[in-house]
C-alpha cells in the first residue's frame, strides 16, 4: 500500500498527489462519471504514469475511482450510503485493534497529546458548533498515529479517509454525548491496559451507531440500513473480485522460492517481461503482495518494488490484525447463522477440542478454518474480504509460520458456542477477547524462542 511506513518510510510525492487528486474530485474539478485520460492527468499533476496509477489504485481501494481494463482512462465516483456504512463498521473494528496494540506501549508524550485531543473534543461538544466533527475524528486519528502496528495504522487511515470523503453528501458529526468515549479511552491509555482498551473501543462502537442514526436522517434512510448494512451496490472493492490464477501463483512462488531475491528491487516493466503479465494486470498483483508484506514500494516512482525480508514483528502484527477481524466477522455473523451453519461450526469446534487434547499438528490450521468460517458468514464485505487477504499474509509472511501451541482454550470455545447459541454479538466479542489472550501468550512464547536462538 502506497503510504505504508515500512522498511523505508513514506513516499511524500505519492501522498501529495493523492491529496491533490482527491481534492479535485471532492470540489468537482474532476467531474464524476466521466472518462479522464490518465496521461492527461499525469501532465495536470506533474507526475509520471506509474506514480499516478498508485494514487488511482488507492482511490479505487476506497471505492472512489474505477480504472478501465487497459489503465488508459479512469472514472471518479462516490460510495452509496450502504457501501459507506460497511466501511465505517470496518473502521470501528480497526479502532479496537489499534487501541489494543497502542495502549500497553504508549509513552507519556502520547498520553499528554491525547489529553489535549480529548480536551478539544470536550470543548467542541459543549459548544455544539462546527468544530465538533473534526474534534471527534481527531480522537480516532490519534489511535492511527499511536499504534505501533504499521499495517493496522495504514488500514485505519484508509478507512478514515473513506468515511470522511467517500459519500457525495457529507453528514458531519452531530452527536454531542461523547463523554463516555473520550473518558474511557483516556482512562485506557492512562492504565496502559489492553482489556480497558477493548472496553473503551466497544463504547466507541455504541457511539458510532448513534452517529449512523444521524447520518440516516440526513440521507433520508431507515437507520437499520446503516446499522446493519447489506446489499451494497459496489462490487469491486475490498478485493472482492480477486481470483488467483496461474500467473499469480508463479509470481508468488518466485518470491517464496527466492527466485525474486530479498532486498532486490524490480521494476514493473521488468517483472511484466519476466512473467509475461501485462502491466495493468501486474499492478494489482503487486498491490496484493504489498498488503501481504512480501514487497514494498521501491525507491523510484517507476512502479518498482523491493522484495522484503519480513520479521517476527510483521508476523505478530498480522496475527493481531487477524484476531481483530475475527471479532468483527463473528459479531456480524452469529445472529445470522442457520441450523446448517451451526452444525458446521459445531464440527469445527469439536475438531479443535480433539486436536488440542492430542496436541495434533492440524490444530493451527483448524483454528484458521474457524476464522474463515466467520468471515464467510459475515454480511460485511469489507470485513470478509480483508480477512481473506490477511490470512494470506499470515500464511506467507514467514518461511515457516510458528504453529499455535496454546492448548488450553476451552474458555474461548465455550464462549463462542454460547454466542452462536444465543446470537449475541457481545458474547462473540468476549469469546474473541479470550482467544486474543491466548494468542498474546503464543506471541510471547514464539518471540522468546526466536530470541533464544540468537542471530
C-alpha positions in Angstrom: 0.0 0.0 0.0 1.3 3.3 -1.1 1.6 5.2 2.2 2.6 2.4 4.5 5.6 3.4 6.6 7.5 0.1 6.5 11.1 -0.7 5.5 12.0 2.7 4.2 9.4 5.3 5.2 6.7 7.2 3.3 6.5 8.3 -0.3 5.7 12.0 0.1 5.1 12.7 -3.7 2.5 10.0 -3.8 0.8 11.3 -0.7 0.9 14.9 -2.1 -0.6 13.8 -5.4 -3.2 11.7 -3.7 -4.4 14.7 -1.7 -4.4 16.9 -4.9 -6.4 14.4 -6.9 -8.8 13.7 -4.0 -9.3 17.4 -3.6 -10.1 17.8 -7.2 -12.7 15.0 -7.1 -14.3 16.5 -4.0 -14.6 20.0 -5.3 -15.9 18.9 -8.7 -12.8 20.0 -10.7 -12.5 16.3 -11.9 -16.1 15.5 -12.9 -17.6 12.2 -11.7 -18.8 9.5 -14.1 -16.6 11.0 -16.9 -13.7 9.2 -18.6 -10.5 11.0 -17.7 -7.3 10.2 -19.7 -4.6 9.1 -17.4 -1.8 10.7 -19.4 -3.6 14.0 -19.3 -3.9 13.7 -15.5 -0.2 13.0 -15.3 0.5 16.3 -17.1 -2.0 18.1 -14.9 -0.5 16.9 -11.6 3.2 16.8 -12.8 3.8 13.1 -12.1 4.6 10.0 -14.1 2.1 7.4 -15.1 3.3 4.8 -12.6 3.0 7.3 -9.7 -0.4 8.4 -10.8 -1.5 4.8 -11.1 -0.5 4.2 -7.5 -2.8 7.1 -6.5 -5.6 5.9 -8.7 -5.4 2.3 -7.3 -5.5 3.8 -3.8 -8.7 5.7 -4.7 -10.0 2.5 -6.2 -9.5 0.7 -2.9 -11.6 3.4 -1.3 -14.3 3.0 -4.0 -13.7 6.4 -5.4 -12.2 5.5 -8.8 -12.8 2.9 -11.5 -9.9 2.2 -13.8 -10.6 1.0 -17.3 -9.2 -2.5 -18.0 -6.5 -1.0 -20.2 -5.5 1.5 -17.5 -5.7 4.3 -20.0 -8.7 6.1 -18.5 -10.3 6.5 -15.1 -13.8 7.4 -13.8 -14.2 9.0 -10.4 -17.3 8.2 -8.4 -18.5 8.1 -4.8 -19.9 5.5 -2.4 -23.5 4.7 -2.0 -24.6 5.0 1.7 -24.7 1.3 2.4 -21.3 0.6 1.0 -20.0 3.6 3.0 -21.6 2.1 6.1 -19.9 -1.2 5.5 -16.5 0.5 5.5 -17.5 2.6 8.5 -18.0 -0.5 10.7 -14.6 -1.8 9.5 -13.2 1.5 10.8 -14.9 0.8 14.2 -13.2 -2.6 14.4 -9.8 -1.3 13.4 -10.1 1.3 16.2 -10.2 -1.6 18.7 -7.2 -3.3 17.1 -5.2 -0.1 17.1 -6.2 0.7 20.7 -5.3 -2.8 21.9 -1.8 -2.6 20.4 -1.2 1.1 21.4 -2.4 1.3 25.0 0.3 -1.0 26.6 3.2 0.8 24.9 2.0 4.4 24.9 4.5 6.9 26.1 4.0 9.9 28.5 4.1 12.1 25.4 1.4 10.1 23.8 -0.7 10.5 26.9 -0.2 14.3 27.0 -1.1 14.5 23.3 -4.3 12.5 23.8 -5.2 14.6 26.9 -5.1 17.7 24.6 -7.1 15.9 21.9 -9.8 14.9 24.4 -9.9 18.5 25.9 -10.5 19.8 22.4 -13.3 17.3 21.8 -15.0 18.1 25.2 -14.9 21.8 24.4 -16.4 21.2 20.9 -19.2 19.0 22.4 -20.0 21.7 24.9 -20.1 24.4 22.2 -22.1 22.2 19.8 -20.5 24.0 16.8 -18.7 23.1 13.5 -15.6 22.2 15.5 -17.3 19.1 16.8 -16.8 17.0 13.7 -13.0 17.4 13.3 -12.5 17.2 17.0 -14.3 13.8 17.3 -12.5 12.4 14.3 -9.2 13.6 15.9 -9.8 11.2 18.7 -9.8 8.4 16.1 -6.8 9.7 14.2 -4.8 9.7 17.4 -5.0 5.9 17.6 -3.9 5.5 14.0 -0.9 7.6 14.9 -0.2 5.9 18.2 -0.5 2.2 17.2 2.9 0.6 16.7 1.3 -1.8 14.1 2.1 -0.2 10.7 -0.4 -2.3 8.7 -3.2 -1.5 11.2 -2.2 2.2 11.1 -2.4 2.2 7.3 -5.8 0.4 7.2 -7.2 2.7 9.8 -6.1 5.8 8.0 -7.5 4.5 4.7 -10.8 3.7 6.5 -10.9 7.2 8.0 -10.3 8.8 4.5 -13.1 6.6 3.1 -15.5 7.7 5.9 -14.6 11.3 5.6 -14.6 11.7 1.8 -16.4 8.7 0.4 -20.0 10.0 0.1 -21.3 12.8 -2.1 -23.3 14.5 0.6 -21.3 14.7 3.9 -23.0 14.1 7.2 -21.0 15.9 9.8 -20.7 14.5 13.3 -23.6 15.8 15.4 -23.7 13.5 18.5 -22.6 15.7 21.4 -22.8 13.0 24.1 -19.2 11.8 23.6 -18.1 11.8 27.2 -18.3 8.1 27.8 -16.0 7.6 24.7 -13.3 10.2 25.5 -13.3 9.3 29.2 -13.0 5.6 28.8 -10.4 5.8 26.0 -8.3 8.3 28.0 -8.5 6.0 31.1 -7.4 3.0 29.0 -4.4 5.0 27.9 -3.6 6.0 31.4 -3.8 2.4 32.6 -1.7 1.1 29.6 -4.1 -1.8 29.7 -5.4 -4.0 26.8 -8.6 -5.1 28.4 -9.5 -1.5 29.2 -8.8 -0.5 25.6 -11.1 -3.3 24.4 -13.9 -2.0 26.7 -13.4 1.6 25.5 -13.5 0.5 21.9 -16.9 -1.0 22.5 -18.0 2.3 24.0 -16.9 3.9 20.7 -18.9 1.3 18.7 -22.1 2.2 20.5 -21.3 5.9 19.9 -20.8 5.2 16.2 -24.2 3.6 16.0 -25.7 6.9 17.2 -23.7 8.8 14.5 -25.1 6.5 11.8 -28.6 7.2 13.0 -27.9 10.9 12.4 -26.4 10.1 9.0 -29.5 8.1 8.1 -31.7 11.1 8.9 -29.5 13.3 6.8 -29.8 11.0 3.8 -33.4 10.1 4.2 -32.8 6.4 5.0 -34.0 4.0 7.6 -31.3 3.7 10.4 -31.2 0.0 10.1 -29.8 0.3 6.5 -26.6 1.8 8.0 -26.6 0.0 11.4 -26.7 -3.4 9.6 -25.6 -2.7 6.1 -26.3 -5.4 3.5 -26.7 -5.4 -0.3 -24.2 -2.7 -1.1 -24.0 -1.8 -4.8 -20.2 -1.5 -5.2 -18.9 -4.9 -6.3 -15.2 -4.2 -7.0 -13.9 -3.2 -3.5 -12.0 -5.0 -0.8 -10.5 -7.5 -3.3 -14.0 -8.9 -3.8 -13.2 -9.6 -7.5 -9.9 -11.2 -6.8 -9.3 -14.5 -8.5 -5.8 -16.2 -8.2 -4.6 -17.7 -11.5 -1.5 -19.4 -12.8 0.3 -16.1 -13.3 -0.3 -15.1 -9.7 0.9 -18.5 -8.5 4.1 -18.2 -10.5 4.8 -14.7 -9.2 4.1 -15.7 -5.6 6.1 -18.9 -6.0 9.1 -16.9 -7.2 9.0 -14.9 -4.0 8.6 -17.9 -1.9 11.5 -19.9 -3.5 13.9 -16.9 -3.6 14.0 -16.5 -7.4 13.0 -12.9 -6.7 15.7 -12.1 -4.2 15.1 -10.4 -0.8 16.5 -6.8 -0.8 16.5 -6.6 -4.6 14.4 -4.0 -6.5 12.5 -4.9 -9.6 10.7 -2.6 -12.0 7.1 -3.2 -13.0 8.1 -3.4 -16.7 10.9 -5.9 -15.9 8.5 -8.1 -13.9 6.0 -7.8 -16.7 8.5 -9.1 -19.3 9.8 -11.8 -16.9 6.4 -13.2 -16.1 4.7 -12.3 -19.3 2.0 -10.4 -17.4 0.7 -7.1 -18.9 1.5 -4.2 -16.6 -2.2 -3.3 -16.0 -2.8 -6.9 -14.7 0.5 -7.0 -12.9 0.0 -3.8 -10.8 -3.0 -5.2 -8.7 -0.9 -8.3 -8.0 2.0 -6.1 -6.7 -0.6 -4.3 -4.6 -1.7 -7.5 -3.1 1.8 -8.7 -2.5 2.5 -5.4 -0.7 -0.5 -5.9 1.6 0.8 -9.4 2.2 4.1 -7.9 3.4 6.2 -9.6 0.7 7.2 -6.5 -1.3 7.3 -2.8 -0.6 7.4 0.2 -2.9 10.8 0.8 -4.5 12.7 4.0 -4.1 11.8 5.2 -7.6 8.4 6.2 -9.0 8.6 3.8 -11.9 6.4 1.1 -10.3 9.4 -0.6 -8.9 9.1 -2.9 -5.8 11.6 -4.2 -3.4 11.4 -7.7 -2.1 11.2 -7.6 1.7 12.6 -9.8 4.4 9.6 -10.0 6.8 10.3 -10.1 10.5 8.8 -11.7 13.5 7.2 -8.3 14.3 5.5 -8.4 10.9 4.1 -11.8 11.8 2.9 -10.8 15.2 1.2 -7.6 13.9 -0.5 -9.7 11.2 -1.8 -12.1 13.8 -3.1 -9.3 15.9 -5.0 -7.8 12.9 -6.4 -11.2 12.0 -7.8 -11.7 15.6 -9.4 -8.3 15.3 -11.0 -9.2 12.0 -12.3 -12.5 13.5 -14.1 -10.5 16.2 -15.6 -8.2 13.6 -16.8 -11.1 11.5 -18.0 -13.1 14.5 -20.0 -10.1 15.8 -21.7 -9.6 12.4 -22.5 -13.3 11.7 -23.6 -15.0 14.9 -27.2 -13.8 14.7 -27.5 -14.8 11.1 -26.4 -18.4 11.2 -28.7 -21.1 10.0 -29.1 -24.5 11.6 -26.8 -26.0 8.9 -24.2 -23.2 9.7 -24.4 -24.1 13.4 -23.9 -27.7 12.7 -20.8 -26.9 10.5 -19.4 -24.8 13.3 -20.0 -27.4 15.9 -18.0 -29.9 13.8 -15.1 -27.4 13.7 -15.1 -26.7 17.4 -15.2 -30.5 18.1 -12.1 -31.0 15.9 -10.4 -28.1 17.8 -11.1 -29.7 21.1 -9.9 -33.1 20.0 -6.7 -31.7 18.4 -6.0 -29.6 21.5 -6.3 -32.7 23.7 -4.0 -34.8 21.5 -1.7 -31.8 20.5 -2.4 -32.5 16.9 -0.3 -30.8 14.2 -3.5 -29.8 12.4 -4.6 -27.6 15.4 -3.3 -24.4 13.9 -5.0 -24.9 10.5 -8.3 -25.8 12.2 -8.3 -22.5 14.2 -7.7 -20.7 10.9 -10.7 -22.6 9.5 -12.8 -21.2 12.2 -11.6 -17.7 11.2 -12.6 -18.4 7.6 -16.0 -19.7 8.7 -16.9 -16.4 10.4 -15.5 -14.4 7.5 -17.5 -16.4 5.0 -20.7 -15.8 7.0 -20.3 -12.1 7.7 -22.6 -9.9 5.6 -19.9 -7.1 5.7 -17.7 -7.4 2.6 -15.1 -5.0 4.0 -14.5 -7.4 6.9 -15.0 -10.6 4.8 -12.5 -9.9 2.0 -10.0 -8.1 4.2 -9.9 -11.2 6.3 -9.1 -13.3 3.3 -6.1 -11.1 2.4 -4.8 -11.1 5.9 -5.0 -14.9 6.2 -2.8 -15.0 3.0 -0.4 -12.5 4.7 -0.2 -14.7 7.8 0.4 -17.8 5.7 3.3 -16.3 3.7 4.8 -13.6 5.9 7.4 -16.1 7.3 9.0 -19.1 5.6 7.6 -21.3 8.2 4.8 -19.7 10.4 5.1 -20.8 14.0 2.4 -23.3 15.0 0.0 -22.3 17.7 0.9 -24.3 20.9 -1.6 -22.9 23.5 -3.7 -25.9 24.1 -6.0 -24.8 26.9 -8.6 -22.6 25.1 -11.7 -24.2 26.5 -12.8 -20.7 27.8 -12.9 -19.4 24.2 -14.7 -22.5 22.8 -17.4 -22.4 25.4 -18.0 -18.6 24.9 -18.1 -18.9 21.1 -20.6 -21.7 21.4 -22.7 -19.7 23.7 -22.5 -16.7 21.3 -23.7 -18.9 18.4 -26.5 -20.5 20.5 -27.8 -17.1 21.7 -26.9 -15.0 18.6 -25.4 -12.3 20.9 -22.6 -10.2 19.3 -21.3 -9.1 22.7 -20.7 -12.7 23.8 -18.9 -13.3 20.5 -16.6 -10.4 21.4 -16.0 -11.8 24.8 -15.0 -15.1 23.2 -12.6 -13.4 20.8 -11.1 -11.4 23.6 -10.4 -14.7 25.4 -8.8 -16.1 22.3 -6.7 -13.0 21.9 -5.3 -13.5 25.4 -4.2 -17.0 24.4 -2.5 -15.6 21.2 -0.8 -12.9 23.3 0.8 -15.8 25.2 1.6 -17.5 21.9 3.3 -14.4 20.6 5.3 -14.0 23.8 6.3 -17.7 23.6 7.4 -17.6 20.0 9.3 -14.3 20.5 11.2 -15.8 23.5 12.1 -18.9 21.5 13.3 -16.9 18.5 15.4 -14.6 20.7 17.0 -17.6 22.4 18.3 -18.8 19.1 20.4 -15.7 18.7 21.5 -14.0 15.5 
